[in-house]
Amino acid sequence: MTTLWQASQQIHSAEAHPESFTEAALSAASDINGEGKRVFLSLYAEQALLTSQQAGARWLAGKPKSAIDGLPVSIKDLFDVANEATTAGSNLLASAQPAQQNATIVNRLIQAGAAIVGKTNMTEFAYSGLGINPHYGTPANPWRRDEKRIPGGSSSGAAVAVSDGMCLAAVGTDTGGSVRIPAALCGLTGFKPSARRIDQTGTLPLSTSLDSIGVIAHDVRSCWLLDAVIADAPLTLSECDLTQARFAIPQTRVLDGLDENVSHAWMNALERLRTAGATLVELPLEALAELESMNARGGITAYESWQWHQQGAQSNPEAYDPQVLTRLQRGSLLTDQDAEALYQQRAAWKNKVEAELTGFDGMLMPTVPRVAPTLAELDNSAVYMQINALMLRNPSIINMLDGCAISLPCHQADTAPVGLMLASTQGKDAQLLSWALAIEIILIRGN
Protein backbone atom coordinates (compact mmCIF):
# COMPACT_ATOMS: atom_id res chain seq x y z
CA MET A 1 0.00 0.00 0.00
CA THR A 2 1.30 3.46 -0.87
CA THR A 3 2.45 5.46 2.15
CA LEU A 4 2.02 9.19 2.68
CA TRP A 5 5.76 9.63 2.18
CA GLN A 6 5.74 7.63 -1.08
CA ALA A 7 2.70 9.51 -2.39
CA SER A 8 4.40 12.83 -1.67
CA GLN A 9 7.54 11.69 -3.50
CA GLN A 10 5.51 10.46 -6.47
CA ILE A 11 3.67 13.75 -6.81
CA HIS A 12 6.88 15.72 -6.43
CA SER A 13 8.43 13.76 -9.31
CA ALA A 14 5.23 14.09 -11.40
CA GLU A 15 4.67 10.31 -11.36
CA ALA A 16 1.20 10.79 -9.86
CA HIS A 17 -1.42 13.43 -9.09
CA PRO A 18 -2.94 14.03 -5.65
CA GLU A 19 -6.48 13.54 -6.98
CA SER A 20 -5.79 9.85 -7.64
CA PHE A 21 -4.92 9.22 -3.99
CA THR A 22 -7.95 11.11 -2.70
CA GLU A 23 -10.27 9.38 -5.15
CA ALA A 24 -8.95 6.00 -3.99
CA ALA A 25 -9.39 6.97 -0.34
CA LEU A 26 -12.96 8.13 -0.86
CA SER A 27 -13.75 5.00 -2.83
CA ALA A 28 -12.53 2.85 0.07
CA ALA A 29 -14.46 4.97 2.58
CA SER A 30 -17.73 4.61 0.65
CA ASP A 31 -17.40 0.89 -0.12
CA ILE A 32 -20.63 -0.65 1.18
CA ASN A 33 -18.76 -3.85 2.02
CA GLY A 34 -16.03 -2.02 3.92
CA GLU A 35 -15.64 -0.45 7.35
CA GLY A 36 -16.25 3.13 6.22
CA LYS A 37 -19.62 3.50 7.89
CA ARG A 38 -18.02 2.59 11.22
CA VAL A 39 -14.80 4.51 10.59
CA PHE A 40 -16.17 7.95 9.72
CA LEU A 41 -18.63 9.98 11.78
CA SER A 42 -18.41 12.73 9.14
CA LEU A 43 -17.20 12.30 5.56
CA TYR A 44 -16.10 15.38 3.60
CA ALA A 45 -16.03 13.74 0.17
CA GLU A 46 -16.91 16.71 -2.02
CA GLN A 47 -14.61 19.16 -0.24
CA ALA A 48 -11.72 16.67 -0.06
CA LEU A 49 -11.88 16.00 -3.78
CA LEU A 50 -12.05 19.70 -4.60
CA THR A 51 -9.08 20.40 -2.32
CA SER A 52 -7.11 17.63 -4.00
CA GLN A 53 -7.91 18.93 -7.48
CA GLN A 54 -6.83 22.45 -6.56
CA ALA A 55 -3.62 21.04 -5.10
CA GLY A 56 -2.98 19.18 -8.35
CA ALA A 57 -2.94 22.50 -10.18
CA ARG A 58 -0.50 23.92 -7.64
CA TRP A 59 1.85 20.96 -8.05
CA LEU A 60 1.76 21.38 -11.83
CA ALA A 61 2.64 25.04 -11.39
CA GLY A 62 5.50 24.12 -9.07
CA LYS A 63 3.88 25.92 -6.12
CA PRO A 64 2.56 23.32 -3.68
CA LYS A 65 1.54 24.52 -0.23
CA SER A 66 3.43 21.68 1.45
CA ALA A 67 4.76 18.17 0.90
CA ILE A 68 1.28 16.78 1.62
CA ASP A 69 -0.65 19.27 -0.52
CA GLY A 70 -3.75 17.50 -1.82
CA LEU A 71 -3.12 14.19 -0.07
CA PRO A 72 -5.90 12.49 1.92
CA VAL A 73 -5.69 12.53 5.72
CA SER A 74 -8.29 12.10 8.44
CA ILE A 75 -8.90 13.76 11.80
CA LYS A 76 -10.27 12.28 15.00
CA ASP A 77 -13.68 13.38 16.23
CA LEU A 78 -12.06 15.33 19.07
CA PHE A 79 -11.00 18.23 16.89
CA ASP A 80 -13.24 21.23 16.30
CA VAL A 81 -14.35 21.92 12.75
CA ALA A 82 -16.11 25.27 12.38
CA ASN A 83 -19.92 25.07 12.18
CA GLU A 84 -20.00 21.42 13.30
CA ALA A 85 -20.61 19.88 16.70
CA THR A 86 -17.58 18.03 18.09
CA THR A 87 -19.17 14.85 19.41
CA ALA A 88 -16.07 12.92 20.58
CA GLY A 89 -17.77 9.67 19.61
CA SER A 90 -20.65 10.33 22.01
CA ASN A 91 -24.42 10.63 21.94
CA LEU A 92 -24.27 13.27 24.64
CA LEU A 93 -22.73 15.89 22.32
CA ALA A 94 -24.59 14.94 19.15
CA SER A 95 -26.79 18.03 19.53
CA ALA A 96 -24.11 20.28 21.03
CA GLN A 97 -23.54 23.78 19.77
CA PRO A 98 -21.37 23.87 16.63
CA ALA A 99 -17.75 24.89 17.03
CA GLN A 100 -17.17 28.54 16.22
CA GLN A 101 -13.77 27.93 14.66
CA ASN A 102 -11.41 25.17 13.63
CA ALA A 103 -8.99 23.52 16.00
CA THR A 104 -5.42 24.72 15.48
CA ILE A 105 -4.35 21.44 13.91
CA VAL A 106 -7.29 21.58 11.48
CA ASN A 107 -6.22 25.04 10.36
CA ARG A 108 -2.67 23.83 9.91
CA LEU A 109 -3.83 20.94 7.74
CA ILE A 110 -5.92 23.31 5.63
CA GLN A 111 -3.00 25.72 5.29
CA ALA A 112 -0.85 22.80 4.12
CA GLY A 113 -3.45 21.90 1.49
CA ALA A 114 -4.27 18.51 2.99
CA ALA A 115 -7.44 16.84 1.72
CA ILE A 116 -9.27 16.12 4.97
CA VAL A 117 -11.50 13.18 4.10
CA GLY A 118 -13.44 13.12 7.35
CA LYS A 119 -13.72 12.82 11.12
CA THR A 120 -12.97 9.36 12.48
CA ASN A 121 -14.80 7.28 15.06
CA MET A 122 -13.30 6.72 18.50
CA THR A 123 -13.90 5.39 21.97
CA GLU A 124 -16.44 7.73 23.53
CA PHE A 125 -14.59 10.74 24.99
CA ALA A 126 -11.29 8.89 24.36
CA TYR A 127 -11.59 7.04 27.67
CA SER A 128 -10.46 3.51 26.76
CA GLY A 129 -7.64 1.79 24.93
CA LEU A 130 -9.89 -0.75 23.22
CA GLY A 131 -11.68 1.35 20.60
CA ILE A 132 -15.19 0.03 21.22
CA ASN A 133 -18.06 2.42 20.52
CA PRO A 134 -21.62 1.24 21.26
CA HIS A 135 -23.19 4.33 19.67
CA TYR A 136 -21.69 4.32 16.18
CA GLY A 137 -20.28 0.84 15.89
CA THR A 138 -16.72 -0.40 16.25
CA PRO A 139 -14.47 -0.60 13.18
CA ALA A 140 -13.07 -4.10 12.81
CA ASN A 141 -9.35 -4.72 12.98
CA PRO A 142 -7.87 -5.55 9.55
CA TRP A 143 -6.27 -8.69 11.01
CA ARG A 144 -8.63 -11.64 10.48
CA ARG A 145 -11.48 -9.21 9.92
CA ASP A 146 -14.11 -11.95 9.88
CA GLU A 147 -13.29 -12.59 13.55
CA LYS A 148 -14.24 -8.99 14.45
CA ARG A 149 -11.22 -8.12 16.54
CA ILE A 150 -10.94 -4.73 18.21
CA PRO A 151 -8.94 -2.00 16.47
CA GLY A 152 -7.56 -0.55 19.70
CA GLY A 153 -8.34 2.91 20.96
CA SER A 154 -9.16 5.44 21.54
CA SER A 155 -8.20 6.47 17.97
CA SER A 156 -9.92 3.42 16.52
CA GLY A 157 -11.33 4.90 13.33
CA ALA A 158 -8.03 6.65 12.65
CA ALA A 159 -6.12 3.37 12.54
CA VAL A 160 -8.65 1.48 10.42
CA ALA A 161 -8.93 4.43 8.04
CA VAL A 162 -5.19 4.15 7.39
CA SER A 163 -5.07 0.35 7.28
CA ASP A 164 -7.96 0.21 4.79
CA GLY A 165 -6.70 2.98 2.51
CA MET A 166 -9.40 5.50 3.43
CA CYS A 167 -6.61 8.01 3.99
CA LEU A 168 -2.83 7.91 3.84
CA ALA A 169 -2.35 9.10 7.44
CA ALA A 170 -4.47 10.18 10.38
CA VAL A 171 -4.31 12.68 13.22
CA GLY A 172 -5.42 11.36 16.59
CA THR A 173 -4.86 12.01 20.27
CA ASP A 174 -2.88 10.09 22.87
CA THR A 175 -3.54 10.42 26.62
CA GLY A 176 -2.45 6.93 27.65
CA GLY A 177 -1.67 5.27 24.33
CA SER A 178 -4.62 6.22 22.13
CA VAL A 179 -2.44 6.57 19.01
CA ARG A 180 0.09 3.84 19.76
CA ILE A 181 -2.33 1.11 20.85
CA PRO A 182 -4.44 1.07 17.64
CA ALA A 183 -1.27 1.43 15.57
CA ALA A 184 0.21 -1.64 17.27
CA LEU A 185 -2.95 -3.73 17.00
CA CYS A 186 -3.52 -2.82 13.35
CA GLY A 187 0.07 -3.21 12.13
CA LEU A 188 0.75 0.51 11.68
CA THR A 189 3.17 3.14 12.97
CA GLY A 190 1.92 5.53 15.66
CA PHE A 191 3.83 8.55 16.95
CA LYS A 192 3.09 10.33 20.23
CA PRO A 193 5.18 13.51 20.45
CA SER A 194 6.08 15.48 23.54
CA ALA A 195 2.74 17.04 24.43
CA ARG A 196 3.59 20.71 24.13
CA ARG A 197 5.02 20.41 20.61
CA ILE A 198 1.52 20.56 19.15
CA ASP A 199 -1.06 23.21 20.01
CA GLN A 200 -4.17 21.58 21.47
CA THR A 201 -6.48 24.59 21.06
CA GLY A 202 -9.86 23.36 19.81
CA THR A 203 -9.27 19.78 20.97
CA LEU A 204 -11.81 18.31 23.37
CA PRO A 205 -9.80 17.26 26.45
CA LEU A 206 -9.67 14.02 28.38
CA SER A 207 -6.89 14.81 30.84
CA THR A 208 -5.14 18.11 30.20
CA SER A 209 -2.01 17.03 32.08
CA LEU A 210 -1.56 13.93 29.92
CA ASP A 211 -3.21 14.72 26.57
CA SER A 212 -1.13 14.92 23.41
CA ILE A 213 -1.87 15.00 19.69
CA GLY A 214 -0.24 12.29 17.58
CA VAL A 215 -0.32 10.68 14.17
CA ILE A 216 -0.83 7.24 12.63
CA ALA A 217 0.61 6.21 9.28
CA HIS A 218 2.30 3.29 7.54
CA ASP A 219 5.89 4.23 8.37
CA VAL A 220 8.17 6.60 10.26
CA ARG A 221 8.75 9.08 7.44
CA SER A 222 5.01 9.44 6.88
CA CYS A 223 4.48 10.16 10.58
CA TRP A 224 7.27 12.72 10.42
CA LEU A 225 5.75 14.34 7.34
CA LEU A 226 2.32 14.78 8.95
CA ASP A 227 3.78 15.81 12.30
CA ALA A 228 5.75 18.55 10.54
CA VAL A 229 2.49 20.08 9.31
CA ILE A 230 0.59 20.10 12.60
CA ALA A 231 3.42 20.78 15.08
CA ASP A 232 4.59 24.20 16.20
CA ALA A 233 7.98 23.47 14.63
CA PRO A 234 9.03 20.62 12.30
CA LEU A 235 11.60 18.09 13.43
CA THR A 236 14.95 17.65 11.70
CA LEU A 237 15.89 14.00 11.29
CA SER A 238 19.46 12.72 11.21
CA GLU A 239 21.06 9.47 10.11
CA CYS A 240 21.72 7.16 13.06
CA ASP A 241 24.11 4.24 13.32
CA LEU A 242 22.67 1.40 15.39
CA THR A 243 26.17 0.25 16.34
CA GLN A 244 26.32 3.47 18.38
CA ALA A 245 22.89 2.97 19.97
CA ARG A 246 22.33 2.24 23.65
CA PHE A 247 18.76 1.36 24.50
CA ALA A 248 17.29 0.51 27.90
CA ILE A 249 14.91 -2.41 28.28
CA PRO A 250 12.87 -1.86 31.47
CA GLN A 251 12.37 -5.03 33.51
CA THR A 252 9.60 -3.84 35.83
CA ARG A 253 5.97 -4.48 34.76
CA VAL A 254 6.33 -3.85 31.02
CA LEU A 255 7.27 -7.46 30.15
CA ASP A 256 4.66 -9.09 32.40
CA GLY A 257 1.91 -11.18 30.83
CA LEU A 258 3.07 -11.15 27.21
CA ASP A 259 1.04 -13.49 25.06
CA GLU A 260 2.81 -15.96 22.78
CA ASN A 261 2.52 -13.80 19.65
CA VAL A 262 3.86 -10.69 21.33
CA SER A 263 6.63 -12.55 23.15
CA HIS A 264 7.86 -14.18 19.93
CA ALA A 265 7.79 -10.93 17.93
CA TRP A 266 9.42 -9.00 20.78
CA MET A 267 12.31 -11.44 21.25
CA ASN A 268 12.82 -11.69 17.50
CA ALA A 269 12.97 -7.89 17.19
CA LEU A 270 15.53 -7.61 19.99
CA GLU A 271 17.70 -10.26 18.37
CA ARG A 272 17.63 -8.37 15.08
CA LEU A 273 18.66 -5.16 16.82
CA ARG A 274 21.52 -6.91 18.63
CA THR A 275 22.68 -8.42 15.34
CA ALA A 276 22.63 -4.91 13.85
CA GLY A 277 25.02 -3.79 16.59
CA ALA A 278 22.71 -2.03 19.05
CA THR A 279 23.57 -2.24 22.73
CA LEU A 280 20.53 -3.35 24.71
CA VAL A 281 20.72 -2.93 28.48
CA GLU A 282 18.28 -4.58 30.87
CA LEU A 283 17.35 -1.82 33.30
CA PRO A 284 15.40 -2.62 36.50
CA LEU A 285 13.62 0.78 36.46
CA GLU A 286 11.77 -0.20 39.60
CA ALA A 287 10.08 3.21 39.72
CA LEU A 288 7.59 1.88 37.16
CA ALA A 289 6.02 -0.19 39.94
CA GLU A 290 4.90 3.04 41.62
CA LEU A 291 2.42 3.76 38.83
CA GLU A 292 0.05 1.05 39.99
CA SER A 293 -0.54 2.72 43.34
CA MET A 294 -0.62 6.20 41.79
CA ASN A 295 -3.43 5.12 39.47
CA ALA A 296 -5.23 2.78 41.88
CA ARG A 297 -8.16 5.17 42.34
CA GLY A 298 -8.23 6.37 38.75
CA GLY A 299 -5.29 8.72 39.00
CA ILE A 300 -4.85 12.05 37.27
CA THR A 301 -6.95 11.03 34.27
CA ALA A 302 -9.99 10.22 36.39
CA TYR A 303 -9.72 13.42 38.41
CA GLU A 304 -9.26 15.73 35.41
CA SER A 305 -11.84 14.05 33.19
CA TRP A 306 -14.43 14.30 35.97
CA GLN A 307 -13.94 18.07 36.12
CA TRP A 308 -15.05 18.27 32.48
CA HIS A 309 -17.77 15.60 32.62
CA GLN A 310 -19.27 16.13 36.06
CA GLN A 311 -22.37 17.98 34.91
CA GLY A 312 -23.18 15.67 31.99
CA ALA A 313 -22.45 12.48 33.92
CA GLN A 314 -24.70 13.54 36.78
CA SER A 315 -27.59 14.96 34.73
CA ASN A 316 -27.60 12.52 31.81
CA PRO A 317 -25.69 9.35 32.76
CA GLU A 318 -27.76 7.15 30.44
CA ALA A 319 -26.27 8.95 27.43
CA TYR A 320 -22.81 7.58 28.24
CA ASP A 321 -21.21 4.28 27.30
CA PRO A 322 -21.51 2.42 30.64
CA GLN A 323 -17.87 1.29 30.45
CA VAL A 324 -16.72 4.88 30.01
CA LEU A 325 -19.09 6.22 32.68
CA THR A 326 -17.73 3.76 35.24
CA ARG A 327 -14.21 5.07 34.72
CA LEU A 328 -15.31 8.70 34.74
CA GLN A 329 -17.16 8.30 38.02
CA ARG A 330 -13.98 7.22 39.77
CA GLY A 331 -12.91 10.84 39.49
CA SER A 332 -15.82 11.93 41.67
CA LEU A 333 -14.15 10.22 44.64
CA LEU A 334 -10.93 12.22 44.29
CA THR A 335 -10.65 15.52 46.15
CA ASP A 336 -8.57 18.54 45.18
CA GLN A 337 -6.15 17.50 47.92
CA ASP A 338 -5.90 14.02 46.37
CA ALA A 339 -5.16 15.61 43.01
CA GLU A 340 -2.45 17.86 44.43
CA ALA A 341 -0.78 14.83 45.99
CA LEU A 342 -0.94 13.03 42.64
CA TYR A 343 0.64 15.96 40.82
CA GLN A 344 3.47 16.05 43.36
CA GLN A 345 3.97 12.30 43.14
CA ARG A 346 4.08 12.47 39.37
CA ALA A 347 6.68 15.26 39.37
CA ALA A 348 8.94 13.34 41.76
CA TRP A 349 8.44 10.10 39.78
CA LYS A 350 9.20 11.84 36.50
CA ASN A 351 12.47 13.25 37.84
CA LYS A 352 13.48 9.84 39.15
CA VAL A 353 12.81 8.03 35.86
CA GLU A 354 14.49 10.72 33.76
CA ALA A 355 17.60 10.40 35.92
CA GLU A 356 17.71 6.62 35.43
CA LEU A 357 17.39 7.02 31.66
CA THR A 358 20.36 9.38 31.43
CA GLY A 359 22.90 8.03 28.97
CA PHE A 360 20.41 5.99 26.97
CA ASP A 361 19.18 6.78 23.46
CA GLY A 362 15.73 5.57 24.43
CA MET A 363 13.94 2.64 25.96
CA LEU A 364 12.32 -0.31 24.23
CA MET A 365 9.27 -2.32 25.25
CA PRO A 366 6.31 -4.09 23.66
CA THR A 367 3.69 -1.46 22.88
CA VAL A 368 0.98 -3.71 24.30
CA PRO A 369 1.35 -7.17 25.85
CA ARG A 370 -1.21 -9.04 23.75
CA VAL A 371 -2.66 -9.07 20.26
CA ALA A 372 -6.14 -7.73 19.54
CA PRO A 373 -8.93 -9.72 21.22
CA THR A 374 -12.30 -10.23 19.58
CA LEU A 375 -15.21 -7.97 20.40
CA ALA A 376 -17.06 -11.01 21.75
CA GLU A 377 -14.38 -11.55 24.40
CA LEU A 378 -15.05 -8.08 25.81
CA ASP A 379 -18.80 -8.45 26.37
CA ASN A 380 -18.05 -9.24 30.00
CA SER A 381 -17.49 -6.02 31.95
CA ALA A 382 -14.79 -7.47 34.20
CA VAL A 383 -12.86 -8.80 31.19
CA TYR A 384 -13.27 -5.43 29.45
CA MET A 385 -11.70 -3.60 32.38
CA GLN A 386 -8.91 -6.16 32.77
CA ILE A 387 -7.86 -6.07 29.11
CA ASN A 388 -8.27 -2.30 28.91
CA ALA A 389 -5.86 -1.87 31.83
CA LEU A 390 -3.45 -4.30 30.16
CA MET A 391 -3.51 -2.41 26.86
CA LEU A 392 -2.91 0.95 28.56
CA ARG A 393 -0.20 -0.27 30.93
CA ASN A 394 2.93 0.25 28.81
CA PRO A 395 1.93 3.23 26.62
CA SER A 396 0.62 5.26 29.57
CA ILE A 397 4.08 5.25 31.15
CA ILE A 398 5.21 7.71 28.50
CA ASN A 399 2.29 10.09 29.09
CA MET A 400 3.07 10.11 32.80
CA LEU A 401 6.70 10.80 31.87
CA ASP A 402 5.56 13.57 29.51
CA GLY A 403 7.83 11.97 26.96
CA CYS A 404 7.67 10.95 23.33
CA ALA A 405 7.22 7.49 21.83
CA ILE A 406 6.59 5.61 18.62
CA SER A 407 5.10 2.18 17.99
CA LEU A 408 6.63 0.26 15.09
CA PRO A 409 5.26 -2.97 13.59
CA CYS A 410 7.63 -5.80 14.56
CA HIS A 411 5.67 -8.93 13.66
CA GLN A 412 6.43 -11.31 10.82
CA ALA A 413 4.36 -10.99 7.67
CA ASP A 414 1.01 -12.80 7.78
CA THR A 415 1.00 -13.02 11.57
CA ALA A 416 -0.97 -11.05 14.16
CA PRO A 417 0.14 -7.40 14.37
CA VAL A 418 2.53 -6.60 17.22
CA GLY A 419 4.09 -3.24 18.09
CA LEU A 420 7.58 -2.42 19.32
CA MET A 421 7.66 0.85 21.26
CA LEU A 422 10.68 3.13 21.29
CA ALA A 423 10.32 5.89 23.87
CA SER A 424 12.33 8.78 25.23
CA THR A 425 12.04 11.72 27.58
CA GLN A 426 10.45 15.10 26.97
CA GLY A 427 11.77 17.08 24.01
CA LYS A 428 13.78 14.23 22.48
CA ASP A 429 11.36 13.86 19.55
CA ALA A 430 13.86 14.45 16.74
CA GLN A 431 16.33 11.94 18.17
CA LEU A 432 13.51 9.46 18.77
CA LEU A 433 12.28 9.56 15.17
CA SER A 434 15.83 9.40 13.85
CA TRP A 435 16.50 6.23 15.82
CA ALA A 436 13.08 4.89 14.79
CA LEU A 437 14.08 5.23 11.13
CA ALA A 438 17.14 3.08 11.75
CA ILE A 439 15.16 0.50 13.72
CA GLU A 440 12.41 0.40 11.08
CA ILE A 441 14.91 -0.65 8.42
CA ILE A 442 16.04 -3.59 10.56
CA LEU A 443 12.48 -4.67 11.34
CA ILE A 444 11.45 -4.49 7.69
CA ARG A 445 14.47 -6.54 6.64
CA GLY A 446 13.40 -9.17 9.14
CA ASN A 447 10.20 -9.63 7.19
Protein Blocks (a to p, Z undefined) as FASTA:
>chain_A
ZZfklmmmmmmnopacfklmmmmmmmmmmmmkbmklmmpmbdcfklmmmmmmmmmmmmmn
opafbfkgoiacdddfkbccehiacekopaklmmgccdfbdcfklmmmmmnopacfbdcd
ddehhiafkopafknopaddfbhklnopaebiaklmlmmmmmnopafbdcdddfkopmmm
mmmmnopacddddfklpccehiacfblmlgccddddfbfklmmmmmmmmmmbdcdddddd
fklgccdddfehjlgoiafklmmmmmmmmmmmmmnopacdddfklmlmmmmmmmmnnpjm
lmmmmmmmmmmmmmmmmlpcfklmmmmmmmmmpcfklmmmmmmmmmmmmmmmmmmmgoia
bdcddfbfcdcddfklmmpmklmmmmmmmmmmmmmmmmmnopacddddfbdehiacdddd
ddddehilmmmmmmmmmmmmmmmmmZZ
